[in-house]
Amino acid sequence: MLNLQVTIDTNSGFCFGVVYAIEMAEDILDEQGYLYCLGDIVHNDEEVKRLENKGLKIITHTDLAQLHNEKVLIRAHGEPPSTYQLALQNNLELIDASCPVVLKLQNRIKNSYDKKDNIYIYGKHGHAEVIGLLGQTDNKAVVFQDLEELDLTTLPKHITLYSQTTKSTDKFYQITEKLSNSGIEVDANDTICRQVSNRDKELRNFANKFDKIVFVSGSKSSNGKVLYNVCKDTNPHTYFISNIAELKKDWFSAGNSVGICGATSTPMWLMEQVRDKVLTF
């Protein structure tokens, strides 16, 4: 036995948007035994499996087009207007668990589009939230993950900038500054969720306190990638895992203090499983 001291970060785990979506899903699953969900309810395979075992059926937009007279959950990431139109056509009852922060952002982008602004969105290509945001602009807004994707010489002289809610605050302000320094007038809208951005500081403090850090997140989670890098920058002895099978005993030395933390899409029960496994080393 390595006699490790293991602590779970109490600030890690589901954000309120994810909690809201999962509670809505579980209420309906308890009531009717099954529920369709458009896309993974959360970007964490272990939590998705848990809910699938309770009767959650994950479907794609292609599946949705074939579905009629059913209840379908809209997850926290939100959806474009086309999804709501299809639901009307197919007599689908949408259980809308879109995160309030995302809905507010969708409305702001729609208002900007109606004013004919040149809209640019800092976000991940193909991400569910970004697809919903693009839908507010008839897919006319420009999405970019990195400034290198944009040709600054051909950009409009005035742009309206938004961000996916789970991106890095620091990176957003660096992008804004670089655009401004290139002579582009930027109407920058910091639309990053504060429950997400505050985790940056909290995680830096947490990662500093331990010899080793185990960061638990689904591999599909954008927020997970951002927060893992925050931990890794602070404490180089940070390891990324998605489940307990990926833990390695040789990461640890006798008497190490170990911190366990995760993304806004990481369930507390999974971090507790990781803690229990680490304690057996």
N, C-alpha and C positions, 0 to 999 in steps of 0.2 A: 504493500500500500504506500502511495506517495504522500498521504496525509495532506491533501490539498484543502485550502480554505476557499470556498466557492460562494459568490454573492451574485444574485440577480439584480439587474438595474430596475428599480421600481418605476422609472419613467418610460421604460421600453414597453412595447406591446401595442395593441390596436389603438389607432386614433378614433375619435368619436364617430367619424363617418363610417368606418368599417364596423364598429360596434353596432351602430344603428342598422346597417344592412343585415348583419348576421342575426340580430334580435328579431327583425322583421321576418327573415327567412325561417328561423326556428319556430316562431309563433304559428306560421302557416303550416310548416311541416308537422307540428304537433297536432294541428287541427285536421289536415286532410291527407297526411302521409306522404305527399310528394309535392314538388314545386319545380317549375322550370326557371332557370336563371340564365340570362343572356350573357355568356362569357363567364370566366372564373369569378366567383363572388369576391375573392381576394387573391392577390398574387402570392399565394402560399399553398403549395401542393398538399401539405399535411392537413391543413384546415379544410381544404376543398374535399379531401378524401373523407374526413370526419363527417362533413355535412352530406356528402353523397351517400354515406352509409345510413343517414337518417331519411334519405329519399330525395335529395336535391338532384335535379337533372340539368347538367350544363349543356346549353345549346349554342349554336352559332347563328349569325344573321341569316344564313342560308336555311337553317332549320326553322327559324322564326317565320320565314315566308310561307312555309308549308303548314304552320300550326294555326289552328282555329279554336275559338271558344274555350280558351284556357287562361289561367293566371300565369303571368311571367314577371319575374323580379328584374328590375333595372338596378344594377349594382351601384356602388358609391361613385364610380368613375363618370357616371352620366352617359347620355346618348345624344346623337344628333336628331334634328326634327324628323328626319325620314323614318326613324324607328317608331315614333308616335303616330305618324301617318299610316304606317303598315299595320300597327295595332288596331287602329280604327277600322281599316279595311277587313281585317281578319277576326274582328270581334274578340280581341284579346284584352283581358283586364291587366293593366300594367300596375305592379306593386312597385312604386317608384321610391327606391332607396338612394337616389342620387344625393351625394354629399351636399349640404347647404352651401359650403364654400365653393364647390364646383358649379352649382347652379347660379350663384351670384356672378361668377366669372363668365359663364355662358351668356348671361344677360348683358354684361358690360361689353363683351365682344360683339354681340348682336347689335347693340346701340352704336358702337363704333362703325360697324359695317353699314348700318342704315345711314350714317353720316358720310359714307364713302371714304373713310380713313384708309390709309395704306397699312394693313395690319400684318404684323410679324409676331410669331409665337415661338418662344424659346421652349422647346419640348422634344420629347422622343418620338421619332417617326413611327407611325403605326400604333402608338399607345392608345388604349381605349379612351382615356380622358381627352387626348389630343384630337382623336377622331370626332368626339362630341363637340369640341371647341371649333374645329374646322367646319362642322356642319352648320354652325351659326352664320357662316360667311359664304354659304353655297360652295364650300371648298376652295374659296379664292385666296384666303390668307396664306402667307408663306410660313412654313414650319422649318425650323433649323435646330439641330442639336449642338452645333458648334459654329462659331463665327467664321471659321475657315470655309464653311459651305456657301457663304454669301460673297458676291463680288461687290465690294464696297464702292467701286467706281460707278456702278450702274444702279445703285440703290436710289430710291426717291429721296429728295432733299429733306422730306419730313415723313417720319414713320411713327406709327403707334405700336408700342411694344408691350406684349403680355407674356406671362410665363405659365407653363403647366404648374399646378399647385404644389408638386412634390420635388421641384428642382432646387438646386443649391442657391441660397440667397447671395452668397459671396460671388458666385459665378455670374448671376444675373446682373449685379452691379458692375462687375468687371466688363461685361458685354456692353452695358449702357455707356460706360465711360469710353470704351474703345470706339463705339459708334459716334459718340459726341466729338471725340478727338479727331475723327475722320471728316468732320464738317457736316455731319447729318444731325438734323434737329430731331430729337427723340422725345416723344411723349411716353415716358416709361411708367408702366403700371406694375408695381410690385404685387403680384397676385399669388404669392407663395403662402401656403397655409402656415400660420404662426405655430400651430401645434407641431408641424414638421420642422420649420426653421429653428424653433427653440431647442429642438433635440440636438442640433449641432453643438451648442454650448454645453448642454447637459451631458452629452456623450464625451466631449473632450475632457470634462471634469472627471467623469466616470472612468474613462480609459486610462487616465493618469494614475489612478489609485492602485492598479493591480500589475502583477508581473506578466500575466497573460490575459488576453481577451478572446472570448469565443463569441463571434457575431452570428446570430441565427436569422436567416432570411430565405425566402423563396428566391430562386435564381431569376424569376421573371420580374421581380420587384424593382422598379426604378428608384424608389425611395431607399430600398435596401442597398443598392449599389452606392448611392450618395453617402448614406450613413456609415456603411462599411469603410469607405475611403476616409471619412472623418476619423474613425477609430484607428485605422491603419496609420494615418499621418501622425496621430498623437502617440500611439503605442505600436511600434513595428511588430511586436509579438501578438498580432491580431490574426485570428483564423476565421474564415468564412465557412459556415456549414448550413445545409438545408434540413438535415435530420440527424438523429443520433448515430446512425450507421457511418457517418462521415467523420466522426470524432477519432482522433489518433492519440494513443497514450503517450507516444514519444514527443508530443508537443510540450509536455509538462515535466517539471523536475520536482523532486521531493520538497515539500513545504511551500510550493508556489501559492501565491494568492491569485485566484482566477475570477474574472468578472464575466458575467454572461449578459448580453444585451441583444437587441434586435430592432427590426424595422417597424414602421407603423402598421405593417401587414403581418407581423409575427405574433401568433397567439401566446399568451402567458403559459398555457399548459405545455406548449412545446419547449419553452425555455426551462420550465421545471423538469421536464424529461431529460434535457441536456444536463442540467445541474445534477440530477440523480445519477446519471451515467458517469459523469466526471468524478463524482465522489467514490465510485467503485474502483478507480484507478489506483 
